[in-house]
Amino acid sequence: MRTVDELIAEGVSGRRVLLRADLNVPLDDSTGDPVITDDGRIRASLPTLQALREAGARVVVAAHLGRPKGEPDPRFSLAPVAARLSELLGAPVPLATDTAGSGARAAVEALGDRDVCLLENVRFEAAETSKDDDARGALADRFAALADVYVDDAFGAVHRKHASVYDVATRLPHAAGRLVATELDVLTRLTEDPQRPYVVVLGGSKVSDKLAVIEAMLPKVDKLLVGGGMCFTFLAAQGHGVGGSLLESDQVETCRRLLAEAGDKIVLPVDVVCAEALVADAQVTVTPVDAIPDGLKGLDVGPRTVELFGEHLADARTVFWNGPMGVFELAPFTAGTRGVATAVAAVDGLSVVGGGDSAAAVRQLGLPEDGYGHISTGGGASLEFLEGRELPGLAVLSGGAG
């Protein structure tokens, strides 16, 4: 797989580089104008973007935001992203009036060396996510017409067979950006020869979302610590009542099988923080997992669980954490995620935060990002890589006329 640094060494001055970036940031539009609440993905795109600018390239950035319905929708415009990117680069980043039409062509034609423009949301084009190869291909042809070379730095989208991720790379000389190369290096270290003890921490709401990665990783890890809403299906599999907590009844038997196969590898919470309702001023009760009251919901792991998980993490040499331990967005239920995140950061070895809500939690809780070996930008892509699945965006970068 050719890297952007190899591409730069060959010379990109004056050339148009289509850079697929992951700028899918969270927005808060409750006060009217949308405000970016976490610019981590924008900042993660800067090393590749700056390197291309410094080498004299004319950079055309393509990205998606949210899930528009395949047509322009002002709620999902990349305008706030263009403004923030301009601030971070200290240079103007004009936003094209469309994705790959006359507005995009005009924006690209106006570029000089070292200039950057941003195309409007690629998902404003229905063909971007189409299952029809010809429809995606036609859009990819329009993207390819805007550039001389393609660089994919959108790790968070490499598990998608989309026009701007997969098809355009079959039409232009291509390379992997620095972020994609870093993600690939770190995740390969997790799968091929991790230093031991190797501990994986999984949270999030549903065990069904993590089932494939659990199956894939159980043979490779020394301990698998399970928190978040998904833990209640495992607790039910042990015969515990879970009150009003999130429960996937159709997965109980699967969890029972996994527990039997894993021996002592799977570690479950021993206490949980419960409340009647998921509200910011909830009255909470901490209860052992074998005594959850029928009228309460488990919404975070308890202090004894944080201590237990911390003991397993204390001597770990490799850690992968994906998924919060509770509903960390609300104050009564932040302690579990904060405690586990702090224990992961203290690991004397490789600590990897697996993107998505875990990365958001690190930032929202004000924890220092440099305390972790790597914070992934792609939750879904990270998990699919660890499951051993082929990711279309990586596969296409590894083949063809790169």
N, C-alpha and C positions, 0 to 999 in steps of 0.2 A: 504494500500500500504506500503510494507516494505521499509525502507530507508537504505541507505548504512551505516549509523551509527549503526543501529540495526544489520546489517550484520557484521560489524567490531566487535561489542560487542560479537558476537557469535564466532569470531575467523576466521581470513583469512590468518594468517601467513603460508607461504609456499604454499598457494593455488593460482591457476591460475584464475585471474579475467578478463573476457572479458568486457572492458569498452567501451561502445558506446559513443563517444564524438562528439560534433559539432565543427569541425575544418575547416569549409567551409569559409575560409578567402579570401578576395579580393587580387588578384595578379596583378602586373604590370610587363609585360615582354617586354616593349617597348625598353629596353636597352640590351636585350639578356637574361641574367639569370633572372628568375622570382623573384620579390621582394614583400614581404607581405606589403600591404599598411595600414592594420588595423589588429592588432593581438588581438583585444578585445575578440573574441571567444576562442582563445587559452588560454588567461588569465582567462577567465570565467571557463574553465575546470580544473584549477589548484586545487581548494579546495578539490574536490573529489579525484583527482589523488594523491595529496600529502597525504591525509588521508589514502588511501589504501597503499601507499608506507610505511608510518610510521607504519602501522599495520603489515608490513612484507609480503604483498601480492606480487605476480608476475603479473604485470599488462600488459595486452595485449589490446592496444588501437585500436579500429576500427573507421573509419570516412570516409566521402566522401568529394570531392572537385569538384565543378563545375558540368557540365553535359556531361561527356564523353559518347560515344555511346555504352557502354556495353562491351568495350574491352580496353586493355591497351593503353594509350595515354600519352606520356611524358609531354605534356602541362598541364596535370592534375595530375601529380605525387605529392604525399604528401612529397616529399623530402624537400622542403623549410619549411614545417610545422614541420617535424622531427627536422630540424636544430634549429628552433626557440624554440620548446619545450625543446630541450636539454639545450639551453641557460637559459630558464626560470626555469628549474628544477635544473640546475647546475649538471646535470648527463647525460651521454650518452643515447640517445634514437635511437637505430638502426631502420632503415626502412626495413621491410621484402621485398623481391624481388617480392612477389606476394600477393594476397589478402587472399586466404584460401587454398593454395596449398602447395607444398613441401617447398617453401621459407618461408611461414608463419610457418609451422611446425618446421623448423629449428630455426627460430628466437625465437619461444616460448620455444623450448627445451633448448636453451642457457640461458634462464633467471634464475637468482638466486633470492632469497628473496629481495624485495624492488627494483628490476629491472623493467624497462619499455621498451617495444618495440611497434612499430607502424606498423600495417598492411597497405599494399598499398591500395589505394582508393577502397572502397567497390563497387563503381559504375563501376569499370573495369570488374565486373562480370555482365553479362546481367540479370542473375537471381535475382539480388538484387532488382530491381524495377519491376520485372515481375508481370503481372496480374494472372499468372498461379500459383496456390497454391503449386503444386507439385514441380515446378521449384524452387520457393523460398525456399520451405522446404528442398530440396536437398542441397542448399547452406547453409541454417541454420544448417543442420547436420554437415557440414564441419566446420562452425564457432564453434558450440558446442563442437566439438572434440578437440578444442584448449584450452578449459577452463573447470573449475569446477563450476563456478558461473558467472552470468551475471549482470552487472550494466548499466542502461541506464541513461546517463547524457546529452543526445543530445536533449534538449528541442526543438531546431529548426527543428527537424525531426520527432517529435512524432505524427504529423498529417499524416505521410506516413505509409502505410502498406507495409514496405520493410523487406527484410530478416533479416537485421542486427538490425532492430528496433522492429519488431513484432514477426516474426517466431522463432527467436533464444530464445526469452523469454519464449516460450512454451516448450522449450527443456532443460532449465537449471533453477536451483534455481535463483531467480531474485530479484532485488531491484532498487529503484529509487536513483539516485545520488543527491548530495546536490543542484545542480543547478536546476534540474527538480523539486525537492521539494520546493525550493524557488519560482520558477516561478508559480507553482501550488498554493501556498499560496497567492501570491500577486494577481493573476488573480481571485482567488476565492473571495478575498476581494472586487474586482471591481464589481463582479456580484451578490453577495449575500446580503451585507449590507454596501454599501459605505457610508462614511460620506458625508454630504451635506453642501453646494452645490457641485454637481458632474458635472464636465465639461469634455467633450470629444473633442479633437482637431483632425480632420482628414484632411490629405492632400494626396499627391500622384497624379498620372496622370489621372487615370480613375475611374469614379464613379462606373462602373460595377464591379471593383475589390473590392469595399467597400460596395456594395449594401446590402449584407446579414448582415454585421455587423451594418450598419445604421438601418436596419429594426429591428434588435434584441435589439439595445441599445436605440433607441429613447424613448421607454416607461420608461427607467430606469434613464435617465440623466436629468439634469436641463437645460443644454445648450449643443448644438453640433455646434462647430465652424468649418466651412468648408473652406479650402484653397487649394493650389496646382492646378494642371491642372483640377482636378475634379470639381472645383467650377464653371467653365464656362458652364457646362451643367446645373447646377442649375440656373446660371444667365440667360441662354437662356430660361429656364422654366419660369422665371419672365418676359420674353419678351424683354430682352436686346440683342442687337447685340454684338457679341464677336469677331468681326474682324477675324483674322487668327488664333485665339487661339484654343487649343485642344477642340473638341466638339464631344460628342457621341450623334448623332442625335436620335439614337434609344432609348436613355435613358431619353430624355427630358420629355416625358409624365410621366414617373416614378418619376422623380424629382419634377414635378408639383404636383403629388399626395402626395409625402412626405412632401412638403412644406405646403400643405393644411392641412394634418393630424397633423403636428408638431406645428402649431400655431406659437408662437414666440420662440420655442426651437432652431430652426436652425438659425444660424447667418452666413451670407455670407459677403465676402469682400465688402468694399465700394470704394476702389480704387485699381488699379493694376499697376505694372511696365511693360511697353510694349517696344518691339523692333521689327525691321524688321526681324531680324534673330537671331538664337541662337548661338552667337559667343562671345568670351571672351572680345572683344573690342567694343561690341555693344553700339550704342548711344541709351540711354533709355529715355522714356517719361512716366511720372506718370499721369494717367488719371482716372477720376471717372468711375465706372463700367457701367454707362449708356451712356458713350461717348467714347467707345473704337473705334479707327479709323479702317476702313476696311483693311488697308494695314499693320496693326501691330498685333503682337501676345502678349498676356498676358503671362508673364514668371515668375512673382512673385507677391505676394500681396504687396500693397503699404503701406506707413507710417501711414496713417490714419487707415488702417485696423489693423496694428500691435497695434496701440493704442487702438482701439476698442476691439480686442481680449484680450489685456492685462487687460482692465477693467473687462471683464467677468472672467478672471482668478484670479484677485486680491483677491477676497474673497472666492475662491474655497477651499474646504477641500479635495477633491479627483479629480485628473486629470489623464486622459489617453490620450497620444499623439501618433498618428501613421501617418507618412507621412509628407514629407517636404512641405513647403508653396510655393516653387518655385524651379527653377533649381539651387539649392544651390552650385552645383559644379563649376559654373562660377561666377566670382567676381561681375558682375553687378546685379546678381539675388540672392545674399546671404542674404540681409538685412531682408527679411520677415521671413525666417527660423530662423535666428539668434535672431530676436526680439521676436518671439513666444517661441523659446527654452529658452531664458532668462526669459521670464515671467513664463513659466512652472517651471523652476528651483526655482523661488522665491515663489512658492506656499507653504503656511503654512499648510501642510498636506501631504497626500500620492500623490506623483507625479510619474507616470509610463511612461517610454518611450517604445513604443511598437515595438522595434527591427527594423530590416531591414534598410531602408534608414534613418530613424529617428536617430537610434543609430550611424550610420555612420556620419550623419550631426553633432551630438554632438562632435564627435572626430575630424572631419575634420575642424570644426570651432573653435577648441581649447577651447571648453567650459568645465569646470570642471565636471567630471562624478559624483563626490560625491555630486553635487548639486541636484541630483535626488534621489527619494526614491528607484527606481529600473529601470535599463535599461535591457529590455528583449533581449534575444539572438535569439528569434524566431518570426519574423514578421508574417509569414503565420500561424504558430501554435497559436500565441497569438490571432489573429483575429478569427480563427476557434473556439477556446475555448470560446471567448466572444460571438460568434454566437450561442453557445449552442450545437455545434456538438460534437459527440463522436470522440476522437482522438485515433486511434488504439494503438499507443505506450503507452498511459496512461492506456487504457482499459486493455491491457494484463498485465501490472504491477499490476493492482488491482485485478486480478483473478489468478487462477491456483495455482500451488504448489510453491509459492514464499518463 
